[in-house]
Amino acid sequence: MWAPIVDNTERDSESRQPMTDDRRPTTDFALPMRVDTAVARILERALEGHDITVDEAVTLFETSGPSLTATIQVADELRRRTVGDVVTYVINRNINFTNVCIKHCGFCAFSREYREEAGYFLPPEEVIRRSQEAWDLGAREICVQAGLPPKMDGNYYIELTQAIKRALPDMHIHGFSPEEVLYGAVRSRCTIPEFVQRLKDAGVGSLPGTSAEILDQEVRDVIAPGRITKDQWIEVITSAHKTGMRTTSTIMYGHVETVRHRAEHIGLLRDIQKETGGFTEFVPLSFIAEEAPMFKKGLIEGLKGGATGAEVIKMYAVSRIMLNNWIPNIQASWVKEGPKLAQMALDAGCNDFMGTLINESISTSAGAIFGQRMAPREMRALIREMGRIPAERNTLYGIKKQFGTVEDEHFDPLDLVDGSDERFGSYVMLTQDDRFKFEDNYHRAELPEKPAPEKVATQL
């Protein structure tokens, strides 16, 4: 065990301790009529500041009618008590520098094999150009994630980070999924903790908590055999937390998992947070089925075609109730759910509206139809419509600027530019751009292997 990460923000530091009597508001809150007795008992315990159990979470996931309404209302009340009425967002840009990957995950429509014509690779100078463009438009965060190219030199992640930081020293790099960290460690012939420390030393500011899907090995073996294991994911995340590096946390649901899998996944994240305090947020991500190979080709018996609207709202509400004492920030995904449903999630426990993204390749390649970027002014309008207070944040949830509940005259640079694909590009355009063909831009496969030290990460 190690000491939890210390955060300078009062809100975050409070959130890592169970709610005490002096933190409980004295305002009255009454449950709606006709609520199931067992559900009412669980919700009352949550309102008293207690952590609910995994079994209790399963009960909440199975609610309907007035009991579901009550669950949503309690999640909203807990949100209000813990983080207030401010809804945050971040101005950022996604940079997925290659879609070529050695893995064949059943849910992924983004990846291509290196021989495929649609494989692309952005050279470092293009990554830096996109980073600089994002900076000029007000972004202070870039999210860098990609596929796993064959025979990649693990040092590439380090070198790319260093190149970005040389060009933009103050840009926050939210970079490299746990799957990429594992791959980098394997290709560098070092342990996961050693590679995480190298990433931090190079300038990575935080890690995405993606690659989590469902943290149950049997489920993982069905939807993505050969993918990073549950234990490896935990090792990457906790290794980052040990260094003082923060991470996000996620779940991908709506495929083959049960509601118990969902509850156990959230419970595991809560246990990690109790020990390390390293998660900044929790991001529920519903499965986008349309172009996913395992759905499109009928590869898995009993596969669902994504979460229903009720399941989405339940996920947000139950997540807030389970995590409220430990992870204060629950993010609504407008990319996965669309702006309308994401907006309604703000009344089901959410207090963050994601980022501007500028480029979104992974969900759109899977069939998400809601666009790949959103202007800050549009976000603020959606937040205000729900009677909430919009605020721009940084990656670690420090507030940069809070806005009023009435529309103002503020325009960000991103509000004033043409937001079309012609300006910023898209996933389809990348796969068709002759300038970025994988075979022409990727040379790392030719690098010699490095001698292996004594301690080596688990082989892929």
Buried (B, 14 or more C-beta within 10 A) or exposed (E): EEEBBEBEEEBBBBBBEEBEEEEEEEEEBEBEEEBBEEBBEBBBBBBEBBBBBBEBBBBBBBBEEBBBBBBBBBBBBBBBBBBEBBBBBBBBBBBBBBBBBBBEBBBBBBBBBBEBEBBBBBBBEBBBEBBBBBBEBBBBBBBBBBBBBEEBBBBBBBEBBBBBBEBBEEBBBBBBBBBBBBBBBBBBBBBBBBBBBBBBEBBBBBBBBBBBBBBBEEBBEBBBEEBBBBEBBBBBBBBBBBBEBBBBBBBBBBBBBBBBBBBBBBBBBBEBBBBBBBBBBBBBBBBBBEBBBBBBEEEBEEBBEBBEEEBBBBBBBBBBBBBBBBBBBBBBBBBBBBBEBBBBBBBBBBBBBBBBBBBBBBBBBBBBEBBBBBBBBBBBBBBBEBEBBBBBBBBBBEEEEEBEEEEEEEEBEBBEBEBEBEEBBBBEEBBEEEEBBBEEBBEBEEEEEEEEEEEEBBEB
